[in-house]
Amino acid sequence: MQFERMTTAQALVKWLTAQHIQHDDGHEEPIFAGVFGIFGHGNVTCLAEALERVQDKLPTWRGQNEQGMALAGVAYAKAKRGRRIMVATSSVGPGATNMVTAAGVAMANRLPLLILSGDTFQNRRPDPVLQQVEHFGNPTLTVNDCFKPVVRYWDRVTHPEQLMATLPAALQTMLDPATRGPAFLGLPQDVQAKAHDFPSVFFEKRLWRMPRNRADAAQIQAAAQALKAAKKPLIIAGGGTLYSEAETVLNDFAARRGIPVAETTAGKTSVLDSHAHGVGLTGPTGSSAGNAMAQDADVVLLVGTRLQDFTTGSWTCFQDENVTFININTAAFDAHKHRSLPVVGDAKACLAELDAAMGDWAAPADRMQQAQAAMEEWRAYLAERRMPNNETPTYAQVVGAVNEMSIADDSVLTAAGGLPGEMNKGWLTKSHRSYDCEYGFSCMGYEISGGWGAAMAHAEAKTGDGELIVFVGDGSYMMMNSDLYSSVLSGHKMIVLVCDNGGFAVINRLQNFKGGESFNNLIRDCRLGEGVEPFMPDFAAHAAAMGAIVYDVDTISELKDAFAKARSADRTVVISTRVQSHDWTGGDSWWDVGVPEVSPREQVRTAKEEHEAGRVHQRVGV
């Protein structure tokens, strides 16, 4: 056997460059597309030394904030449907803990991300080192233990030879749709530098494939029997539909069987606006059509969803007390939720097998007629909401204007605040896999950093004149914006719409809706210094300082003109626009939050009564 002598860090990097994935069409490419890195004393002397040698195979991109660069990695993986992975590396200490939030985003959304963080010395000779947090009774604990609740795979490399077991296990975890999520490896500084004789075979090219697990035959038959008994069926397409690339199979199945299809936030674009069987989303950010179809459904076929409360309306969306759920999911954990008939396997494969077991069955014709009538009413409502006027634009008008000017090759991205509701309801999709609304973790700050990562993926796949479009509220912009600079430096263009509504307006809406006084959400309602008048930052000037082309607009007409110019720009463009803070698109369902049982405010007491009245439709024992 041949051996190669190298450090732990050098061996890790060489192994990463040897891993490739084979897609269904036979195309092969490296699994690890690049590294987002901020170097410090925990990773600059060893890991950076190894990465510098392989820039042609594994490019390293300099981040501005550890959380931001890791969020970029999450968005890149989502755009690649989990088939390619980014690495995020930081020094020990605060650099590491900054990435914990991004790990939570990857974990909640079931997306792969490899996190490599520096760690304290295993030999403990220099302890305590700079940025080390000491635990009096447990010297093995470091801040890297914070990652354990928010990753699928966690290990601390305490010996070079350990790489040969932990690296394949980590990658297998990240690639398997049933376990997919982030992986973390802690790299103690002395272990990174330690040399070892590694077998040469460890660095040979390895070809991986995404598995398409099939369900048990009895599960398929049970699902087919239940669905054939349906009078008012509904399909809900989750993110697993897109990760499986099952859109064509799903839409063919729904059209031939006459079943309306709703979506989750992660599953949006499974059905296009042009499909006659689409009814929008269910839940608080859903359409009136989607929620109407859920309300009386007797059988619901769930495809690749974890049934978050924004899909189920905190379990008030489904009001047939005898409703049956059929749950297709790669993870048994999800497939068995809420007394579902489980179908554990890949969405594309399972839908095909379920279709074969259904014979010539189709839903009653009036079910699709009901769905199309509900959707016609919803589209008329959206069209009215989009109509511009001479007032400050609403979210709906801004989303509608950009949507109308977008093309099928465009991709759009957003995350927290009021935009998920407005985008989920108002963005009419023109192509599959062109929409990323991070609502698994609803992470403020994902938008611009995620946009940077998604722009990388978008550039790799670009076939026409498509753009990466980012919608971000002023609150999220203030929380994390430095990757505007990253996108300009790296040449990954995006068009960023900054919607300024004066603070955390959608949370102010919830606060007011449940009887609370406006407090600490809108800038005008927060505590100010003596003599200070409330004001908003100049977002355009700020973005210009980071190298972006900027437009500051006040009307929909100005917005359209700026967006048209942005399409032909040679770098990232930021369009800042004022939007109203109290005008929101309807279609909502009930959503469970805590409302005080006792309060001196009459508005809170009234809200509590109304909230409890809505609870009558909440399913229990699920």
Order of alpha helices (4+ residues) and beta strands (2+ residues): beta-alpha-beta-beta-beta-alpha-beta-alpha-beta-alpha-alpha-beta-beta-alpha-beta-alpha-beta-beta-alpha-beta-alpha-alpha-beta-beta-alpha-beta-alpha-beta-alpha-beta-alpha-alpha-alpha-beta-alpha-beta-alpha-beta-alpha-alpha-beta-alpha-alpha-beta-alpha-beta-alpha
